Amino acid sequence: MKKEFKLPELGENIESADVLKLLVKKGDYVKYDQPALEIETDKATIEVPSTVEGIITEVLAEEGKKLKVGAVVFTVEESAAPEAEAPKAAEPAAEIIVPATVEATEVKTPTAPAEFRLPELGENIEAADVLKLLINVGDTVASDQPVMEIETDKATIEVPSTIAGTVTEILVKEGSKAKVGEVVFRVSGGVSVTPARQETKAAPSAEAPAPKSAEPAKAEPAKKEESKKFVPVDTQPAILTDAAPAAPSARRFARELGVDINKVPGTGPHGRISIDDIKSYVKKINLGKKEEKSGGFGIVSQPLPDFSKFGSIERKPMSNIRAKTAEHLSYAWGSIPHVTQFDKADITDLEAIRKMFAPKVEAKGAKLTVTAILIKIIAHALQKFPQFNASVDMENKEIIYKSYFNIGVAVDTDRGLIVPVINEADKKNITEISLNLAEISEKARLRKIGLEDLQGGCFTISNLGGIGGTYFTPIVNSPEVAILGVSRGAYEQVYKNGEFVPRLMLPLSLSYDHRVIDGADAIRFLRWVIEALEQPMKILIEG
């Protein structure tokens, strides 16, 4: 049966890539996860593994050309790995000699000294802080064993090894920065399982046994050395397309400055454009203009006074997460026209129900909280009000509506604010959501949050009720269009049924993007959420 291998998703906003090199050709037998082609996006240069297995019948991609995400790279005919034919008696040419002590298909051999390089960590992440090394020189490291703890501007994560052997050298230090592609450590003395090598002999040997099975020489292209797997993007060859030849870092730099890179004259080999070329081009454009330091969005940054004149001070660098939070929220505040709507929900009855069912959820290993209940309610509210489950594309003047319902929860950590995401909240019951919350809370506490836990959110909930306060104005978590702030509930005298009675009231603050959400839509959304809190049967009846 024929199958197609298509260029997979490469990340948010990446629609195509340049094909630098094809690692397979027609007639080859390609294996699942075997590197099939090398591509370059505006973020990085990467090898793409095959997701199909079989004999390649047609290759549709070409080196030096652009390939869109989802385009067919090649087709295969599914079949078992072909077996090598035994040498014919009539052809006394070279024949395969297989040592009698090993199987013909594989031989265990010591690996050459190998290098472990810091792998790709996500879009726009070029380096990370090394918080802790989990290995020492002389240790034996296994594949997939955690070897270091790093902090990027998005999360703190453990990095597993992709090689095995005895550590002979460690090239990074705790507290230093490591770049993506940089060598972290080297190993030797590892053992790997590889296909038995074929040896040839000028004269045939009657005593040599026929091989049991072996894949043809074309079955798999020669793999690159491990040390070449992660190469800094600036060392990659020029792209063989009509686009301007430049590394992803230079393209990104030009894009951030709003410069059309195709207009920048390159001074490198074959006209390759460097960051310095882009700087020179911008300088020429701005010649004669007054240079000012800007904080962005037209705001001129003012120099800080010398605070040490007034007393002792201490300067501490921002953590990556804190710095990224500052940049992200500054962008969100400067680019999104915010409006915040306030209201209160009477959760007296809900609190009684919560306490009734809390022991059952605790028996499963989690806590039944108002946050967990709100996640479920918001997932349903987004279905009722699709404009809240959207993103704004001002460049193309479009609104992107999403058909999935992933809810982010803002978490305060000692390293800064992070927003883990509960995926498919609409398909989970509140117990399952509570278990997910417990899991990501544990990950956050132990610095185990991965990048996959922080992506794909549609709407964010920020609950400060455990600390205190009444109302606040949360900043929309771009590219989302709304966020719900939750403050501490308190008993108040409420006029109900002709008398004042104490009721547990929960303050809610809904901030939203006024480009896509109007005030009337916002209050309807918030009132729907409040009614769902006050009347828990609402979701069951209305859906």
C-alpha positions as CSV (number, residue, x, y, z in Angstrom):
1,M,0.0,0.0,0.0
2,K,1.3,3.4,-0.9
3,K,1.8,6.1,1.7
4,E,2.8,9.8,1.6
5,F,5.3,11.5,3.8
6,K,4.3,15.2,4.1
7,L,6.2,18.1,5.6
8,P,4.9,18.2,9.2
9,E,3.9,21.3,11.3
10,L,7.1,23.2,12.1
11,G,5.8,25.7,14.7
12,E,3.4,28.6,15.1
13,N,3.3,30.9,12.0
14,I,5.7,28.8,10.0
15,E,4.1,27.9,6.7
16,S,7.0,26.7,4.6
17,A,10.7,25.9,4.7
18,D,13.7,25.8,2.4
19,V,14.9,22.3,1.4
20,L,18.7,22.3,2.0
21,K,19.4,18.7,1.4
22,L,17.5,15.5,0.6
23,L,18.8,12.5,2.6
24,V,16.9,9.9,0.6
25,K,16.2,9.1,-3.0
26,K,13.9,7.0,-5.2
27,G,14.5,3.3,-4.6
28,D,15.8,3.7,-1.0
29,Y,14.2,1.8,1.8
30,V,13.3,4.4,4.4
31,K,12.7,3.6,8.0
32,Y,10.3,5.2,10.5
33,D,12.1,8.1,12.3
34,Q,15.0,8.0,9.8
35,P,16.2,11.5,8.9
36,A,14.7,12.2,5.5
37,L,15.6,15.8,4.7
38,E,17.3,18.9,6.0
39,I,15.4,22.1,6.0
40,E,15.8,25.7,7.0
41,T,13.0,27.9,8.4
42,D,13.4,31.4,9.7
43,K,13.8,30.0,13.1
44,A,16.4,27.2,12.7
45,T,18.0,24.5,10.5
46,I,16.7,21.0,11.3
47,E,16.6,17.5,10.1
48,V,13.1,16.1,9.6
49,P,12.5,12.4,10.4
50,S,10.3,10.2,8.2
51,T,6.8,9.2,9.6
52,V,6.4,6.4,7.1
53,E,8.4,3.2,6.2
54,G,8.9,1.4,3.0
55,I,10.5,1.7,-0.4
56,I,10.5,5.2,-1.9
57,T,8.6,5.2,-5.2
58,E,8.7,9.0,-5.9
59,V,10.4,12.1,-4.5
60,L,8.5,15.3,-5.0
61,A,10.7,17.8,-3.1
62,E,13.8,19.4,-4.6
63,E,16.9,20.7,-3.0
64,G,17.1,24.5,-3.1
65,K,13.3,24.9,-3.4
66,K,10.7,26.0,-0.9
67,L,8.3,23.4,0.5
68,K,5.0,24.2,2.2
69,V,3.8,22.6,5.4
70,G,1.6,19.7,4.4
71,A,3.2,19.3,1.0
72,V,4.1,15.7,0.0
73,V,7.9,15.1,0.2
74,F,7.9,11.5,-1.1
75,T,5.7,8.4,-1.4
76,V,6.6,4.9,-0.3
77,E,5.3,1.4,-1.0
78,E,4.8,-0.3,2.3
79,S,6.8,-3.6,2.5
80,A,9.1,-5.5,4.7
81,A,12.7,-4.5,4.7
82,P,14.2,-6.2,1.6
83,E,16.6,-9.1,2.2
84,A,19.9,-9.3,0.4
85,E,20.1,-12.1,-2.1
86,A,22.7,-14.8,-1.5
87,P,25.7,-14.6,-3.9
88,K,25.3,-16.7,-7.1
89,A,27.7,-19.4,-7.9
90,A,28.0,-18.1,-11.4
91,E,29.3,-14.8,-10.2
92,P,32.6,-15.4,-8.4
93,A,33.1,-11.7,-7.8
94,A,33.2,-10.2,-4.3
95,E,31.0,-11.9,-1.8
96,I,29.9,-11.0,1.7
97,I,32.0,-12.5,4.5
98,V,30.2,-12.6,7.9
99,P,32.2,-13.6,11.0
100,A,30.8,-16.8,12.5
101,T,30.6,-15.4,16.0
102,V,28.0,-12.8,15.2
103,E,24.6,-12.5,13.6
104,A,24.8,-11.2,10.0
105,T,22.3,-8.4,10.7
106,E,24.0,-6.7,13.6
107,V,27.2,-6.3,15.4
108,K,27.8,-4.6,18.8
109,T,30.8,-2.2,18.5
110,P,32.2,0.4,20.8
111,T,31.1,3.9,19.7
112,A,33.5,6.6,18.8
113,P,33.8,9.5,21.2
114,A,30.4,11.3,20.8
115,E,29.3,14.8,21.7
116,F,26.0,15.8,23.3
117,R,24.9,19.3,22.1
118,L,22.1,21.4,23.6
119,P,19.1,20.6,21.4
120,E,16.4,22.9,20.0
121,L,14.3,24.2,22.9
122,G,11.5,25.9,21.1
123,E,10.7,28.9,18.8
124,N,12.9,31.9,19.2
125,I,15.0,30.3,22.0
126,E,18.7,30.5,21.2
127,A,20.2,29.9,24.6
128,A,19.4,28.8,28.2
129,D,20.9,29.3,31.7
130,V,22.5,26.1,33.1
131,L,21.0,25.8,36.6
132,K,22.4,22.4,37.5
133,L,24.6,19.7,36.0
134,L,23.3,16.2,36.9
135,I,26.5,14.4,35.7
136,N,30.2,14.4,36.4
137,V,33.3,13.4,34.5
138,G,33.6,9.6,34.8
139,D,29.9,9.0,35.2
140,T,28.2,6.5,32.9
141,V,25.3,8.2,31.2
142,A,22.5,6.3,29.4
143,S,20.3,7.5,26.6
144,D,17.3,9.5,27.8
145,Q,18.9,10.0,31.3
146,P,18.5,13.6,32.6
147,V,21.9,15.3,32.4
148,M,21.2,19.0,33.1
149,E,18.6,21.4,34.4
150,I,18.2,24.6,32.4
151,E,16.1,27.7,32.4
152,T,14.8,29.4,29.3
153,D,12.7,32.5,29.1
154,K,9.7,30.2,29.1
155,A,10.3,27.4,31.6
156,T,12.7,25.4,33.7
157,I,13.3,22.0,32.3
158,E,15.5,18.9,32.6
159,V,17.3,17.9,29.4
160,P,17.8,14.2,28.7
161,S,20.9,12.8,27.0
162,T,20.7,11.5,23.4
163,I,23.9,9.6,23.7
164,A,25.3,6.9,26.0
165,G,28.8,6.1,27.4
166,T,31.3,7.3,29.9
167,V,31.6,11.1,30.4
168,T,35.1,12.2,29.5
169,E,34.6,16.0,29.4
170,I,32.0,18.6,30.4
171,L,32.3,21.9,28.6
172,V,29.6,24.0,30.3
173,K,29.4,25.2,33.9
174,E,26.5,25.8,36.3
175,G,25.4,29.4,36.2
176,S,26.6,29.9,32.7
177,K,24.6,30.3,29.4
178,A,24.6,27.5,26.8
179,K,23.6,28.2,23.2
180,V,21.5,25.8,21.2
181,G,23.9,23.5,19.3
182,E,26.7,24.1,21.8
183,V,28.6,21.0,23.0
184,V,27.6,20.2,26.6
185,F,29.7,17.1,27.2
186,R,31.6,14.3,25.5
187,V,31.4,10.5,26.1
188,S,33.4,7.5,25.1
189,G,33.2,3.7,25.7
190,G,29.5,3.5,24.8
191,V,28.1,0.5,23.0
192,S,25.7,0.8,20.0
193,V,24.0,-1.8,17.8
194,T,24.8,-1.2,14.2
195,P,24.3,-3.3,11.0
196,A,27.1,-5.7,10.4
197,R,29.7,-4.4,8.0
198,Q,30.0,-6.0,4.6
199,E,33.5,-7.1,3.7
200,T,34.4,-8.0,0.2
201,K,37.0,-10.5,-1.1
202,A,38.5,-10.7,-4.6
203,A,38.2,-14.5,-4.7
204,P,35.1,-16.5,-3.6
205,S,35.3,-18.6,-0.5
206,A,33.4,-21.8,-0.5
207,E,33.4,-22.0,3.3
208,A,31.9,-18.5,3.8
209,P,28.3,-18.8,4.9
210,A,25.6,-17.0,3.1
211,P,24.3,-14.0,5.0
212,K,21.0,-14.5,6.9
213,S,19.6,-11.2,6.0
214,A,20.9,-7.7,5.2
215,E,19.4,-4.6,4.0
216,P,20.7,-3.3,0.6
217,A,23.3,-0.5,0.7
218,K,20.6,2.0,-0.4
219,A,18.2,1.0,2.4
220,E,19.3,3.9,4.6
221,P,21.4,6.9,3.8
222,A,24.5,7.4,5.8
223,K,23.7,9.2,9.1
224,K,25.5,12.3,10.1
225,E,27.8,12.2,13.0
226,E,26.1,13.0,16.3
227,S,28.3,16.0,16.6
228,K,26.8,17.5,13.5
229,K,23.2,17.0,14.5
230,F,22.8,20.4,16.1
231,V,24.8,23.1,14.1
232,P,24.6,26.8,15.0
233,V,22.3,28.4,12.5
234,D,24.9,31.0,11.5
235,T,27.2,28.3,10.1
236,Q,24.7,26.9,7.7
237,P,25.2,27.3,4.0
238,A,23.4,29.9,2.0
239,I,19.8,29.0,1.0
240,L,19.7,28.0,-2.7
241,T,16.5,29.8,-3.5
242,D,15.4,33.1,-4.9
243,A,15.1,34.5,-1.4
244,A,18.0,36.5,0.1
245,P,20.8,34.3,1.4
246,A,20.8,34.7,5.2
247,A,20.9,32.7,8.4
248,P,17.6,32.4,10.4
249,S,19.1,34.7,13.1
250,A,19.7,37.4,10.5
251,R,16.2,37.0,9.0
252,R,14.7,37.3,12.5
253,F,16.8,40.4,13.3
254,A,15.6,42.0,10.0
255,R,12.0,41.1,10.7
256,E,12.2,42.6,14.2
257,L,13.5,45.9,12.7
258,G,10.8,45.9,10.0
259,V,13.5,45.6,7.3
260,D,12.9,43.8,3.9
261,I,15.9,41.5,3.9
262,N,15.7,41.2,0.2
263,K,16.8,44.8,-0.1
264,V,19.9,44.4,2.1
265,P,23.2,44.1,0.2
266,G,25.2,41.2,1.6
267,T,28.9,41.3,2.0
268,G,29.5,37.7,2.9
269,P,30.4,34.8,0.6
270,H,28.0,34.5,-2.4
271,G,26.3,37.7,-1.1
272,R,25.3,36.2,2.2
273,I,23.6,38.8,4.5
274,S,24.9,39.2,8.1
275,I,23.4,41.0,11.0
276,D,26.1,43.7,10.5
277,D,24.9,44.2,6.9
278,I,21.4,44.7,8.3
279,K,22.6,47.2,10.8
280,S,24.6,49.1,8.1
281,Y,21.5,49.2,5.9
282,V,19.3,50.6,8.7
283,K,21.9,53.2,9.6
284,K,21.9,54.5,6.0
285,I,18.1,54.7,6.0
286,N,18.1,56.6,9.3
287,L,21.0,58.9,8.3
288,G,20.2,62.4,9.4
289,K,17.6,61.3,11.9
290,K,18.1,61.9,15.6
291,E,18.9,58.6,17.3
292,E,16.8,57.9,20.4
293,K,16.5,55.1,22.8
294,S,13.0,53.8,22.7
295,G,11.1,51.6,25.1
296,G,8.8,50.6,22.2
297,F,5.4,51.8,21.0
298,G,6.7,55.3,20.5
299,I,7.7,55.7,24.2
300,V,11.2,57.1,24.7
301,S,13.1,55.5,27.5
302,Q,14.6,57.9,30.1
303,P,17.9,57.1,31.8
304,L,17.7,56.1,35.4
305,P,19.2,58.3,38.1
306,D,22.2,57.1,40.0
307,F,20.4,55.6,43.0
308,S,23.6,54.9,44.8
309,K,23.8,58.6,45.7
310,F,20.9,58.1,48.0
311,G,21.9,54.9,49.7
312,S,23.2,51.4,49.2
313,I,21.8,49.4,46.3
314,E,22.1,45.9,44.8
315,R,21.6,45.0,41.2
316,K,20.4,41.6,40.3
317,P,19.8,40.3,36.7
318,M,16.2,39.3,35.8
319,S,15.6,35.6,35.4
320,N,14.8,34.5,31.9
321,I,11.2,33.9,32.8
322,R,10.9,37.3,34.5
323,A,12.5,39.1,31.5
324,K,10.3,37.3,29.0
325,T,7.2,38.0,31.1
326,A,8.2,41.7,31.2
327,E,8.6,41.8,27.4
328,H,5.5,39.8,26.7
329,L,3.2,41.8,29.0
330,S,4.7,45.1,27.7
331,Y,3.8,44.0,24.2
332,A,0.3,42.9,25.2
333,W,-0.4,46.1,27.1
334,G,1.0,48.3,24.3
335,S,-0.7,46.5,21.4
336,I,-4.1,45.4,22.8
337,P,-6.8,48.0,23.7
338,H,-7.8,46.7,27.1
339,V,-11.1,47.0,28.8
340,T,-11.9,45.3,32.2
341,Q,-15.4,44.4,33.3
342,F,-16.1,43.7,37.0
343,D,-18.9,41.8,38.7
344,K,-19.6,39.4,41.6
345,A,-20.9,35.8,41.7
346,D,-22.9,34.5,44.6
347,I,-21.1,31.1,45.2
348,T,-22.8,30.2,48.5
349,D,-24.6,27.2,47.1
350,L,-21.6,26.2,44.9
351,E,-19.3,26.2,48.0
352,A,-21.7,23.8,49.8
353,I,-21.6,21.5,46.8
354,R,-17.8,21.8,46.5
355,K,-17.4,20.8,50.1
356,M,-19.8,17.9,49.6
357,F,-17.8,16.4,46.6
358,A,-14.3,17.4,47.7
359,P,-13.5,14.2,49.6
360,K,-14.3,12.1,46.4
361,V,-11.8,14.2,44.4
362,E,-9.2,14.1,47.1
363,A,-9.5,10.3,47.1
364,K,-8.3,10.5,43.5
365,G,-5.3,12.5,44.5
366,A,-6.4,16.1,43.8
367,K,-8.3,19.0,45.4
368,L,-11.6,20.3,44.2
369,T,-11.1,24.0,43.8
370,V,-13.0,27.0,42.4
371,T,-10.3,27.3,39.8
372,A,-11.0,23.7,38.5
373,I,-14.7,24.5,38.4
374,L,-14.1,27.7,36.5
375,I,-11.9,26.0,33.9
376,K,-14.9,23.7,33.1
377,I,-17.3,26.6,33.0
378,I,-15.0,28.8,30.8
379,A,-14.6,25.9,28.3
380,H,-18.4,25.8,27.9
381,A,-18.6,29.6,27.8
382,L,-16.1,29.8,24.9
383,Q,-18.4,27.5,22.9
384,K,-21.3,29.9,23.6
385,F,-19.3,33.0,22.8
386,P,-16.8,32.1,20.0
387,Q,-15.4,35.6,19.8
388,F,-13.7,34.9,23.1
389,N,-11.9,31.9,21.6
390,A,-10.1,33.8,18.9
391,S,-7.0,35.7,18.0
392,V,-6.5,38.9,16.0
393,D,-4.4,39.0,12.9
394,M,-4.0,42.7,12.2
395,E,-1.5,42.2,9.4
396,N,-4.1,40.3,7.3
397,K,-7.1,42.0,8.9
398,E,-8.5,38.7,10.0
399,I,-10.0,37.1,13.2
400,I,-8.9,33.5,13.8
401,Y,-11.6,31.4,15.5
402,K,-10.5,28.2,17.3
403,S,-12.4,25.0,17.5
404,Y,-10.4,23.7,20.5
405,F,-10.7,24.7,24.1
406,N,-7.5,24.8,26.1
407,I,-7.5,26.9,29.3
408,G,-4.4,28.4,30.7
409,V,-3.9,29.0,34.5
410,A,-1.5,31.7,35.6
411,V,0.9,30.3,38.2
412,D,3.0,32.5,40.5
413,T,6.5,30.9,41.0
414,D,9.7,32.0,42.6
415,R,11.1,32.5,39.1
416,G,8.2,34.6,37.7
417,L,4.8,34.1,36.1
418,I,4.1,31.0,34.0
419,V,0.8,29.9,32.4
420,P,0.5,26.1,32.1
421,V,-2.4,24.9,29.9
422,I,-5.2,22.4,30.5
423,N,-5.8,20.9,27.1
424,E,-9.3,19.9,25.9
425,A,-11.0,21.1,29.0
426,D,-14.4,20.8,27.3
427,K,-13.9,17.0,27.0
428,K,-12.9,16.5,30.7
429,N,-14.9,16.3,33.8
430,I,-14.0,18.4,36.8
431,T,-12.3,15.5,38.6
432,E,-10.0,15.1,35.6
433,I,-9.3,18.8,35.4
434,S,-8.5,18.8,39.1
435,L,-6.0,16.0,38.6
436,N,-4.4,18.0,35.7
437,L,-4.1,21.0,37.9
438,A,-2.4,19.0,40.6
439,E,0.0,17.6,38.1
440,I,1.0,20.9,36.6
441,S,1.3,22.5,40.1
442,E,3.7,19.7,41.0
443,K,5.7,20.3,37.9
444,A,5.8,24.0,38.5
445,R,7.0,23.5,42.1
446,L,9.7,21.1,41.0
447,R,10.7,23.1,37.9
448,K,9.6,20.3,35.7
449,I,7.3,22.3,33.4
450,G,8.0,21.5,29.8
451,L,7.4,23.7,26.7
452,E,4.5,21.5,25.7
453,D,2.8,22.4,28.9
454,L,2.8,26.1,28.1
455,Q,1.5,26.2,24.5
456,G,-1.8,26.2,22.8
457,G,-3.9,28.2,25.3
458,C,-7.2,29.9,24.2
459,F,-8.1,31.7,27.4
460,T,-6.4,32.4,30.8
461,I,-7.6,32.3,34.4
462,S,-5.6,34.2,37.0
463,N,-6.8,33.4,40.5
464,L,-5.3,35.5,43.3
465,G,-8.0,34.6,45.8
466,G,-5.6,32.5,47.8
467,I,-3.6,35.6,48.6
468,G,-6.3,38.2,49.0
469,G,-7.6,41.4,47.3
470,T,-11.0,42.4,45.8
471,Y,-10.6,43.3,42.2
472,F,-7.7,43.8,39.8
473,T,-7.1,44.4,36.0
474,P,-5.3,41.4,34.5
475,I,-3.4,41.9,31.3
476,V,-4.7,39.8,28.3
477,N,-2.2,37.0,27.5
478,S,-1.6,37.7,23.8
479,P,-2.4,36.2,21.3
480,E,-5.5,35.4,23.4
481,V,-8.3,38.0,23.5
482,A,-9.5,37.7,27.1
483,I,-8.5,36.7,30.7
484,L,-10.5,36.2,33.8
485,G,-9.2,37.5,37.1
486,V,-10.5,35.9,40.3
487,S,-10.1,37.5,43.7
488,R,-10.9,36.3,47.3
489,G,-14.5,35.5,48.1
490,A,-16.0,37.1,51.2
491,Y,-19.4,37.0,53.0
492,E,-21.5,40.1,52.4
493,Q,-25.0,41.2,53.4
494,V,-27.2,40.7,50.3
495,Y,-30.8,41.7,49.9
496,K,-32.7,38.5,48.9
497,N,-36.3,37.5,49.3
498,G,-37.2,40.7,51.2
499,E,-34.3,40.5,53.7
500,F,-30.6,40.9,54.1
501,V,-28.8,37.6,54.3
502,P,-25.1,36.7,54.4
503,R,-23.9,35.3,51.1
504,L,-20.4,34.3,49.9
505,M,-19.6,36.6,47.0
506,L,-16.7,36.0,44.5
507,P,-15.2,39.1,42.8
508,L,-14.5,38.6,39.1
509,S,-12.5,40.8,36.7
510,L,-12.8,40.2,32.9
511,S,-10.2,41.9,30.7
512,Y,-10.7,41.7,27.0
513,D,-9.4,42.9,23.6
514,H,-11.7,45.6,22.4
515,R,-10.6,45.1,18.8
516,V,-12.7,41.9,18.6
517,I,-14.9,42.0,21.7
518,D,-17.4,44.7,22.4
519,G,-18.6,45.8,25.9
520,A,-22.0,44.2,25.5
521,D,-20.4,40.9,24.5
522,A,-18.1,41.1,27.5
523,I,-20.9,41.6,30.1
524,R,-23.0,38.8,28.4
525,F,-20.0,36.5,28.7
526,L,-19.3,37.4,32.3
527,R,-23.0,37.1,33.3
528,W,-23.2,33.6,31.7
529,V,-20.1,32.6,33.7
530,I,-21.7,34.0,36.9
531,E,-25.0,32.2,36.3
532,A,-23.1,29.0,35.8
533,L,-21.4,29.5,39.2
534,E,-24.6,30.4,40.9
535,Q,-26.7,27.7,39.2
536,P,-24.4,24.6,38.7
537,M,-27.2,22.8,36.8
538,K,-27.0,25.4,34.0
539,I,-24.2,23.6,32.2
540,L,-25.9,20.2,32.5
541,I,-29.1,21.6,31.2
542,E,-27.9,24.1,28.5
543,G,-24.5,22.4,27.7
